[in-house]
Amino acid sequence: MESDTTQDEAAFAKNIVTPFSEEVLDHFKVLIQEKREAAHEDVGRMRSQLADSREQAENDTAYSHHMADAGTDAMEREKLYLMIAREQKYIGYLDRALERIKNKTYGVCKVTGNPISKERLEAVPHTEISIEAKLKQKK
């Protein structure tokens, strides 16, 4: 069962239409797709680094590697796992933004229902809330 918040947001979104023209939506779609592609490339690069790190760890003997070096390598691998998870979360946000473009609800604050400024969307194209709503959240 969906939470009340999700149901409210879905009902809210049905009544709100994007304030942007098709040309502006196309611009943001391209921008988001470029960011999404770059994020996928970053994930691929980080996974390659992880594979290299694991291979290196398997090739090292117990005597050729100092304990401190092994600890540092383990921390680096953990950092890569966290960075991959963060990047995948970001890709999810970008996917949701593309879905809002498709549904013609992109650029509408889910908190206030007001349009999100084009400048904010240029800076953070996956955002779902306006600056005003964001500032209220921080209080």
C-alpha positions as CSV (number, residue, x, y, z in Angstrom):
1,M,0.0,0.0,0.0
2,E,1.3,3.5,-0.9
3,S,2.0,5.9,1.9
4,D,-0.3,8.9,2.3
5,T,2.4,11.2,1.2
6,T,2.9,9.3,-2.1
7,Q,-0.8,9.3,-2.7
8,D,-1.0,13.1,-2.0
9,E,1.9,13.8,-4.3
10,A,0.4,11.6,-7.1
11,A,-3.0,13.4,-6.8
12,F,-1.2,16.8,-6.6
13,A,0.9,16.0,-9.8
14,K,-2.2,15.1,-11.8
15,N,-3.5,18.7,-11.3
16,I,-0.3,20.5,-12.1
17,V,1.1,21.0,-15.5
18,T,4.7,22.2,-16.3
19,P,5.2,25.9,-16.7
20,F,7.7,25.2,-19.5
21,S,7.3,25.0,-23.3
22,E,8.2,21.9,-25.2
23,E,11.5,23.5,-26.3
24,V,12.5,24.2,-22.7
25,L,11.5,20.7,-21.7
26,D,13.6,19.3,-24.5
27,H,16.5,21.4,-23.3
28,F,16.2,20.0,-19.8
29,K,15.7,16.4,-21.2
30,V,19.0,16.7,-23.1
31,L,20.8,18.2,-20.0
32,I,19.5,15.4,-17.8
33,Q,20.3,12.7,-20.3
34,E,23.9,14.0,-20.5
35,K,24.2,14.0,-16.8
36,R,22.8,10.5,-16.6
37,E,25.2,9.2,-19.2
38,A,28.2,10.8,-17.4
39,A,27.0,9.2,-14.1
40,H,26.8,5.8,-15.8
41,E,30.3,6.3,-17.1
42,D,31.5,7.2,-13.6
43,V,29.9,4.1,-12.2
44,G,31.6,2.0,-14.8
45,R,34.9,3.5,-14.1
46,M,34.6,3.0,-10.4
47,R,33.5,-0.6,-10.8
48,S,36.6,-1.1,-13.0
49,Q,38.8,0.4,-10.2
50,L,37.1,-2.0,-7.7
51,A,37.9,-5.0,-10.0
52,D,41.5,-3.9,-10.4
53,S,41.8,-3.4,-6.6
54,R,40.4,-6.9,-5.9
55,E,42.7,-8.4,-8.5
56,Q,45.6,-6.7,-7.0
57,A,44.6,-7.9,-3.5
58,E,44.4,-11.5,-4.7
59,N,47.8,-11.3,-6.3
60,D,49.6,-9.9,-3.2
61,T,51.0,-12.4,-0.8
62,A,50.7,-12.0,3.0
63,Y,54.4,-11.0,3.2
64,S,54.5,-8.6,0.3
65,H,51.9,-6.3,1.8
66,H,52.1,-4.3,5.0
67,M,49.1,-4.4,7.3
68,A,48.7,-0.7,7.0
69,D,48.7,-0.9,3.2
70,A,46.0,-3.6,3.4
71,G,43.9,-1.4,5.6
72,T,44.3,1.6,3.3
73,D,43.3,-0.6,0.3
74,A,40.2,-1.8,2.1
75,M,39.2,1.8,3.0
76,E,39.7,2.8,-0.7
77,R,37.5,-0.1,-1.8
78,E,34.8,0.8,0.8
79,K,35.0,4.5,-0.4
80,L,34.4,3.3,-4.0
81,Y,31.4,1.2,-2.9
82,L,29.9,4.3,-1.2
83,M,30.6,6.5,-4.3
84,I,29.0,3.9,-6.6
85,A,25.9,3.8,-4.3
86,R,25.7,7.6,-4.3
87,E,26.0,7.8,-8.0
88,Q,23.3,5.2,-8.5
89,K,21.0,7.2,-6.2
90,Y,21.8,10.2,-8.4
91,I,20.9,8.3,-11.5
92,G,17.6,7.4,-9.9
93,Y,16.9,11.1,-9.3
94,L,17.7,11.9,-12.9
95,D,15.4,9.0,-14.0
96,R,12.5,10.5,-11.9
97,A,13.2,13.9,-13.5
98,L,12.9,12.4,-17.0
99,E,9.7,10.8,-15.9
100,R,8.3,14.2,-14.8
101,I,9.3,15.6,-18.2
102,K,7.4,12.8,-19.9
103,N,4.4,13.4,-17.6
104,K,4.5,17.2,-18.1
105,T,4.9,17.8,-14.4
106,Y,8.6,18.9,-14.6
107,G,9.5,22.2,-13.0
108,V,6.6,22.2,-10.5
109,C,7.5,22.3,-6.8
110,K,6.0,19.2,-5.1
111,V,5.8,21.2,-1.8
112,T,4.3,24.5,-2.8
113,G,2.9,23.7,-6.3
114,N,4.6,26.8,-7.7
115,P,6.9,26.7,-10.6
116,I,10.6,26.1,-9.9
117,S,12.8,28.8,-11.3
118,K,14.6,27.9,-14.6
119,E,17.9,29.0,-13.0
120,R,17.5,26.5,-10.1
121,L,16.7,23.7,-12.6
122,E,19.8,24.6,-14.7
123,A,21.9,24.2,-11.5
124,V,20.0,21.1,-10.2
125,P,17.9,19.7,-13.0
126,H,16.7,16.8,-11.0
127,T,15.2,18.9,-8.2
128,E,11.6,18.5,-7.2
129,I,11.3,21.5,-4.9
130,S,11.8,25.3,-5.2
131,I,14.3,27.4,-3.3
132,E,11.6,28.6,-1.0
133,A,10.5,25.1,-0.1
134,K,14.2,24.1,0.4
135,L,14.8,27.0,2.7
136,K,11.7,26.2,4.8
137,Q,13.0,22.6,5.2
138,K,16.3,23.8,6.6
139,K,14.5,25.8,9.4
